[in-house]
Amino acid sequence: MCAVDVTPVIATERLILRGPVVTDAPAIAAMAHDVAVAGMTTSMPHPYSESDAEAWIEHARNCDWRRTAMFAIEHRAFGVVGLLGFDHDRGPRAEIGYALGRRFWNRGYATEAVRGALKWVKRDWRKAVVVAGHFADNPASGQVLCKAGFLYTGDIQRRPSRARGRDDVPTRMMVWLA
Ligand SMILES: CC(C)(COP(=O)(O)OP(=O)(O)OC[C@H]1O[C@@H](n2cnc3c(N)ncnc32)[C@H](O)[C@@H]1OP(=O)(O)O)[C@@H](O)C(=O)NCCC(=O)NCCS
């Protein structure tokens, strides 16, 4: 039986994490069409169009929630401010990824979203380990992960960045234990 029977909704003080819907595409494209955002991720292209957002939403809506969980991060007042997801694309452990629109940075939203998501991971998704990797030139993401309880493993991987057109960006690996 699937550990997740219905599309989960995670509520935090200021945010709601929920499955994305097709009407989110304009807001997702607006936040992701920024090389400062996409260039810190492995998979977002640059430029990032509304059809890229629609494809991501379609993928999220059809994913197997036992292995992949994708959320739109909705601020209670401002609407969709970012994305957060877990997948198993690179190994046996769930790996977290997230991005916030630039105008919403440095207000604690990513930390709040990651902490809320990890509570869900432990209680409902029933995973005991989550891994993360942030590009070495992205200390803000490292700070988010540290504040949410991740620890550095000491491993540095070389990972692709679609938006940068590179496949060798030094990436600091981290782990969280429930
Ligand atoms: C990384 C990102 C998600 C952070 O989102 P956010 O909502 O601004 O994060 P928070 O406000 O919760 O926390 C950011 C922390 O980083 C710190 N920070 C910001 N810029 C920093 C820098 N250049 N060096 C070190 N720390 C930095 C902030 O001070 C804050 O820490 P503090 O609360 O201890 O002061 C956001 O910048 C983003 O979406 N970037 C592009 C995509 C991305 O990097 N995704 C993650 C891929 S691993």
The ligand as an SDF file (V2000), in Angstrom:
LIG
                    3D

 48 50  0  0  0  0  0  0  0  0999 V2000
   18.6720   29.2090   -1.4380 C   0  0  0  0  0  0  0  0  0  0  0  0
   17.2710   29.7980   -1.2620 C   0  0  0  0  0  0  0  0  0  0  0  0
   16.2530   28.6950   -1.4080 C   0  0  0  0  0  0  0  0  0  0  0  0
   17.1570   30.4240    0.1170 C   0  0  0  0  0  0  0  0  0  0  0  0
   15.8150   30.8540    0.2870 O   0  0  0  0  0  0  0  0  0  0  0  0
   15.4460   31.9160    1.4180 P   0  0  0  0  0  0  0  0  0  0  0  0
   13.9690   31.8880    1.5830 O   0  0  0  0  0  0  0  0  0  0  0  0
   16.1060   33.1890    1.1080 O   0  0  0  0  0  0  0  0  0  0  0  0
   16.1460   31.2370    2.6860 O   0  0  0  0  0  0  0  0  0  0  0  0
   16.0110   31.6610    4.2050 P   0  0  0  0  0  0  0  0  0  0  0  0
   15.5840   33.0900    4.2690 O   0  0  0  0  0  0  0  0  0  0  0  0
   15.1750   30.6600    4.9060 O   0  0  0  0  0  0  0  0  0  0  0  0
   17.4960   31.4860    4.7320 O   0  0  0  0  0  0  0  0  0  0  0  0
   18.5870   32.0150    3.9830 C   0  0  0  0  0  0  0  0  0  0  0  0
   19.8090   32.0170    4.8880 C   0  0  0  0  0  0  0  0  0  0  0  0
   20.9610   32.1610    4.0810 O   0  0  0  0  0  0  0  0  0  0  0  0
   21.6960   33.2810    4.5360 C   0  0  0  0  0  0  0  0  0  0  0  0
   22.3660   33.8290    3.3780 N   0  0  0  0  0  0  0  0  0  0  0  0
   21.8460   34.5500    2.3740 C   0  0  0  0  0  0  0  0  0  0  0  0
   22.8080   34.8680    1.4910 N   0  0  0  0  0  0  0  0  0  0  0  0
   23.9490   34.3010    1.9640 C   0  0  0  0  0  0  0  0  0  0  0  0
   25.3010   34.2750    1.5190 C   0  0  0  0  0  0  0  0  0  0  0  0
   25.6720   34.8740    0.3740 N   0  0  0  0  0  0  0  0  0  0  0  0
   26.2150   33.6110    2.2670 N   0  0  0  0  0  0  0  0  0  0  0  0
   25.8550   32.9840    3.4080 C   0  0  0  0  0  0  0  0  0  0  0  0
   24.5960   32.9840    3.8960 N   0  0  0  0  0  0  0  0  0  0  0  0
   23.6690   33.6410    3.1690 C   0  0  0  0  0  0  0  0  0  0  0  0
   20.6570   34.1890    5.1310 C   0  0  0  0  0  0  0  0  0  0  0  0
   21.2550   35.1290    6.0020 O   0  0  0  0  0  0  0  0  0  0  0  0
   19.7910   33.1830    5.8520 C   0  0  0  0  0  0  0  0  0  0  0  0
   20.3970   32.7130    7.0280 O   0  0  0  0  0  0  0  0  0  0  0  0
   20.0170   33.2870    8.4970 P   0  0  0  0  0  0  0  0  0  0  0  0
   18.5550   33.1420    8.6570 O   0  0  0  0  0  0  0  0  0  0  0  0
   20.8010   32.4090    9.4310 O   0  0  0  0  0  0  0  0  0  0  0  0
   20.4590   34.7190    8.5000 O   0  0  0  0  0  0  0  0  0  0  0  0
   16.9800   30.8970   -2.3310 C   0  0  0  0  0  0  0  0  0  0  0  0
   18.0210   31.8130   -2.3150 O   0  0  0  0  0  0  0  0  0  0  0  0
   16.8440   30.3300   -3.7300 C   0  0  0  0  0  0  0  0  0  0  0  0
   15.7860   29.8820   -4.1180 O   0  0  0  0  0  0  0  0  0  0  0  0
   17.9400   30.3460   -4.5080 N   0  0  0  0  0  0  0  0  0  0  0  0
   17.9290   29.8490   -5.8810 C   0  0  0  0  0  0  0  0  0  0  0  0
   17.6120   28.3550   -5.9760 C   0  0  0  0  0  0  0  0  0  0  0  0
   18.4230   27.5310   -5.0200 C   0  0  0  0  0  0  0  0  0  0  0  0
   19.4980   27.8950   -4.6050 O   0  0  0  0  0  0  0  0  0  0  0  0
   17.8790   26.3580   -4.6450 N   0  0  0  0  0  0  0  0  0  0  0  0
   18.5600   25.4380   -3.7600 C   0  0  0  0  0  0  0  0  0  0  0  0
   19.3720   24.5060   -4.5620 C   0  0  0  0  0  0  0  0  0  0  0  0
   20.3530   23.4350   -3.4870 S   0  0  0  0  0  0  0  0  0  0  0  0
  1  2  1  0
  2  3  1  0
  2  4  1  0
  2 36  1  0
  4  5  1  0
  5  6  1  0
  6  7  2  0
  6  8  1  0
  6  9  1  0
  9 10  1  0
 10 11  2  0
 10 12  1  0
 10 13  1  0
 13 14  1  0
 14 15  1  0
 15 16  1  0
 15 30  1  0
 16 17  1  0
 17 18  1  0
 17 28  1  0
 18 19  1  0
 18 27  1  0
 19 20  2  0
 20 21  1  0
 21 22  1  0
 21 27  2  0
 22 23  1  0
 22 24  2  0
 24 25  1  0
 25 26  2  0
 26 27  1  0
 28 29  1  0
 28 30  1  0
 30 31  1  0
 31 32  1  0
 32 33  2  0
 32 34  1  0
 32 35  1  0
 36 37  1  0
 36 38  1  0
 38 39  2  0
 38 40  1  0
 40 41  1  0
 41 42  1  0
 42 43  1  0
 43 44  2  0
 43 45  1  0
 45 46  1  0
 46 47  1  0
 47 48  1  0
M  END
$$$$
